[in-house]
Amino acid sequence: MAAEETIIDPLELLPAESIPRMRMRIDEIDMAIIELWHERAELSRRIGATRLANGGTRLVLSREAEVLHRFRDAIGSDGTQLALLLLRAGRGRL
């Protein structure tokens, strides 16, 4: 079974009344992801600026490859796409 597939046992289904509570939790998770996104992007920009100020390059392709592999291994092909978005957010336009 691929990582993207999910099979739900009908016996595990929750009552419809629990949907608002679950949606609230999804909203909380989304806010945490957004906050972490901004924090990660800022840290990445600072690292790039520090490398440039010290005579290095703005990007380290081997580091980007590590990030891509980590996300792909943990999430699958969608992880690669997510990692690319995260990397772009942190480095800005090339």
C-alpha positions in Angstrom: 0.0 0.0 0.0 1.4 3.4 -1.0 1.9 6.1 1.7 -0.9 8.2 0.2 -3.5 5.5 0.6 -5.6 5.2 3.8 -8.1 2.5 4.5 -10.6 3.2 7.2 -12.3 0.4 9.0 -16.0 1.4 9.3 -15.9 0.3 13.0 -13.3 3.1 13.6 -15.6 5.9 12.3 -16.4 8.5 14.8 -19.9 10.0 15.4 -20.7 13.0 13.2 -20.9 15.2 16.3 -17.1 14.9 16.7 -16.4 16.6 13.3 -16.4 20.2 14.7 -13.9 19.2 17.4 -11.7 17.4 14.8 -11.8 20.5 12.5 -10.8 22.7 15.4 -7.8 20.5 16.0 -7.0 20.7 12.3 -7.1 24.5 12.5 -4.7 24.4 15.5 -2.3 22.2 13.5 -2.5 24.5 10.5 -1.6 27.5 12.7 1.3 25.6 14.1 2.5 24.7 10.6 2.2 28.3 9.5 4.2 29.6 12.5 6.9 26.9 11.9 7.0 27.7 8.2 7.8 31.4 9.0 10.3 30.5 11.6 12.1 28.0 9.3 12.1 30.5 6.4 13.7 33.2 8.6 16.3 30.9 10.0 17.2 29.8 6.5 17.5 33.4 5.3 19.8 34.2 8.2 22.0 31.2 7.5 22.3 32.3 3.8 23.1 35.8 4.8 25.7 34.6 7.3 27.3 32.4 4.7 27.5 35.2 2.2 28.9 37.6 4.7 31.7 35.1 5.4 32.6 34.6 1.8 30.5 31.5 1.2 27.7 30.7 -1.2 24.1 31.5 -0.4 23.0 27.9 -1.2 24.5 24.6 -0.2 23.1 22.1 -2.6 24.2 19.1 -0.5 22.2 20.5 2.4 19.2 21.0 0.1 19.5 17.4 -1.1 19.5 16.2 2.6 16.3 18.1 3.2 14.7 16.7 0.1 15.6 13.1 1.0 14.4 13.5 4.6 11.0 14.7 3.5 10.7 12.1 0.7 11.6 9.3 3.0 9.2 10.4 5.7 6.2 11.4 3.5 6.7 10.0 0.0 6.5 11.9 -3.3 4.4 14.6 -1.6 7.2 15.1 0.8 9.5 16.1 -2.0 7.1 18.7 -3.1 6.7 20.0 0.4 10.5 20.2 0.9 10.9 22.1 -2.4 8.3 24.7 -1.2 10.1 25.0 2.2 13.5 25.4 0.5 12.1 28.1 -1.8 10.5 30.0 1.1 13.8 30.1 2.9 16.1 31.1 0.1 13.9 33.4 -1.8 14.1 33.9 -5.6 17.3 32.7 -7.2 
